Amino acid sequence: MLMEPLWLPSKGIKKKKYGFRVRVVFKITQKDRKVLDWFADLFQCGRVRSNRTTFDWIIKNQKEIKYLTELLLPYLQVKKQQAIYALEIMEMIILRREDLLKAAELADALSRLNVRSENRRLNHAAMIQENCLP
């Protein structure tokens, strides 16, 4: 399971504020598509997509991710901290630039826990700080 802030995401929870938004993407990758189709059918959310030699179940809807994350949180071992950061990001309300920066910093912390996230993200808290804060 991979939870990452989508800087391919942008920042803000509902809408872009200050030119950025932060949102979480929930992704599970498997070689066997049947397992992912079963999850997608069971939870009635997300899409299963082919990814070269594997398949990804991807959920981008923030309400669905929040529900699923809260449901799984008590059972998580390895990804527990990522789930906690993801929930914090999704619960934030961006009213000020400082709120946006805090969400971006949480997204950076979450991303650091995902080994494969480093080369995927386009924006970082430092970039937001440069462009949005006086």
C-alpha positions as CSV (number, residue, x, y, z in Angstrom):
1,M,0.0,0.0,0.0
2,L,1.3,3.4,-0.9
3,M,-0.1,6.6,0.4
4,E,1.4,9.7,-0.9
5,P,0.7,13.3,-1.3
6,L,0.0,14.0,-4.9
7,W,2.2,16.9,-5.9
8,L,1.5,15.7,-9.1
9,P,-0.9,16.8,-6.6
10,S,-1.3,20.2,-6.0
11,K,-2.2,21.8,-2.7
12,G,-5.3,22.7,-0.7
13,I,-7.9,20.3,0.4
14,K,-10.9,21.1,-1.7
15,K,-9.6,23.8,-4.1
16,K,-6.3,25.2,-5.0
17,K,-5.3,28.1,-2.8
18,Y,-2.3,30.2,-3.5
19,G,-1.7,28.2,-6.7
20,F,-1.2,24.8,-4.9
21,R,-3.2,22.1,-3.3
22,V,-2.3,19.0,-1.2
23,R,-4.2,15.8,-1.7
24,V,-3.6,12.2,-0.8
25,V,-3.6,9.3,-3.3
26,F,-4.1,5.8,-2.1
27,K,-2.5,3.1,-4.2
28,I,-1.9,-0.7,-3.9
29,T,0.2,-2.5,-6.4
30,Q,0.0,-6.2,-7.1
31,K,1.0,-8.6,-9.9
32,D,-2.4,-10.3,-9.7
33,R,-5.2,-8.0,-11.0
34,K,-7.9,-10.2,-9.5
35,V,-7.0,-9.3,-6.0
36,L,-7.2,-5.5,-6.8
37,D,-10.5,-6.0,-8.7
38,W,-11.9,-7.7,-5.6
39,F,-10.9,-4.7,-3.4
40,A,-12.3,-2.2,-5.9
41,D,-15.5,-4.1,-6.1
42,L,-15.8,-4.7,-2.3
43,F,-15.3,-1.0,-1.5
44,Q,-16.9,0.4,-4.6
45,C,-14.2,3.0,-5.1
46,G,-11.0,3.6,-7.1
47,R,-9.8,2.2,-10.4
48,V,-7.6,-0.7,-11.3
49,R,-5.0,0.1,-13.9
50,S,-2.3,-1.7,-15.7
51,N,1.2,-0.5,-14.9
52,R,3.7,-2.4,-17.2
53,T,4.1,-5.7,-15.4
54,T,1.8,-5.0,-12.4
55,F,-1.6,-3.5,-11.6
56,D,-2.5,-0.6,-9.4
57,W,-5.7,0.1,-7.5
58,I,-5.7,3.9,-7.2
59,I,-8.2,6.0,-5.2
60,K,-8.1,9.8,-5.6
61,N,-11.4,10.7,-4.0
62,Q,-10.4,12.2,-0.6
63,K,-13.6,11.1,1.2
64,E,-13.1,7.5,0.1
65,I,-9.4,7.6,1.1
66,K,-10.3,9.0,4.5
67,Y,-12.9,6.3,5.0
68,L,-10.6,3.5,3.9
69,T,-7.7,4.8,5.9
70,E,-9.7,5.1,9.1
71,L,-11.0,1.6,8.6
72,L,-7.5,0.1,8.1
73,L,-5.6,2.2,10.7
74,P,-6.0,-0.2,13.6
75,Y,-4.6,-3.0,11.5
76,L,-1.6,-1.3,9.9
77,Q,1.9,-2.0,11.1
78,V,4.4,-0.9,8.5
79,K,2.3,1.9,6.9
80,K,0.7,3.3,10.1
81,Q,2.6,6.6,10.3
82,Q,1.9,7.2,6.6
83,A,-1.8,6.7,7.3
84,I,-1.7,9.1,10.3
85,Y,0.0,11.8,8.2
86,A,-2.5,11.2,5.4
87,L,-5.4,11.6,7.8
88,E,-3.9,14.8,9.2
89,I,-3.5,16.2,5.7
90,M,-7.1,15.4,4.7
91,E,-8.5,16.9,7.9
92,M,-6.7,20.2,7.4
93,I,-8.5,23.3,6.4
94,I,-6.4,25.7,4.3
95,L,-7.4,29.2,5.3
96,R,-4.0,30.9,5.4
97,R,-0.7,30.5,3.6
98,E,0.8,29.1,6.8
99,D,-1.9,26.4,6.8
100,L,-0.8,25.5,3.2
101,L,2.8,25.3,4.3
102,K,1.9,23.1,7.2
103,A,0.0,20.7,4.9
104,A,3.0,20.7,2.5
105,E,5.4,19.9,5.4
106,L,3.1,17.0,6.4
107,A,3.1,15.8,2.7
108,D,6.9,16.0,2.7
109,A,7.1,13.9,5.8
110,L,4.6,11.3,4.4
111,S,6.5,11.2,1.1
112,R,9.8,10.6,2.9
113,L,8.3,7.4,4.3
114,N,7.6,6.1,0.7
115,V,10.9,5.1,-0.8
116,R,9.6,5.4,-4.4
117,S,7.9,8.8,-3.9
118,E,11.0,10.9,-4.1
119,N,11.3,11.2,-7.9
120,R,7.5,11.5,-8.5
121,R,6.8,14.7,-6.6
122,L,7.0,18.0,-8.4
123,N,6.4,20.4,-5.5
124,H,7.8,20.5,-2.0
125,A,7.2,22.6,1.1
126,A,10.3,24.7,0.3
127,M,9.0,25.5,-3.2
128,I,5.7,26.6,-1.7
129,Q,7.5,28.7,0.9
130,E,9.4,30.4,-1.8
131,N,6.4,31.1,-4.0
132,C,3.6,31.8,-1.4
133,L,5.0,33.3,1.7
134,P,6.5,36.8,2.1
